[in-house]
Amino acid sequence: MKVLLDVKDEKADFVMELLNQLSFVKTEAISIRKAQFIKELKSSAEEVQLAKKGKIKLKSAEELLNEL
């Protein structure tokens, strides 16, 4: 399982040290930009799932191009 944590900068070293002490946990620090990308990608995937269920209507490609 993968988990994305949002930790205050002043506590990051402590949390990373704590997690690294656990043999069954592998840690990888990522940039804020990459974390934001992952968050947005997850949100987009959730929107697609809602659209498939008919709960929301997505914009067409034409509508997206018209916004540009």
Secondary structure, DSSP 8 states (H G I E B T S, - for coil): --------HHHHHHHHHHHHT-TT-------HHHHHHHHHHHHHHHHHHHHHTTSS----HHHHHHH-
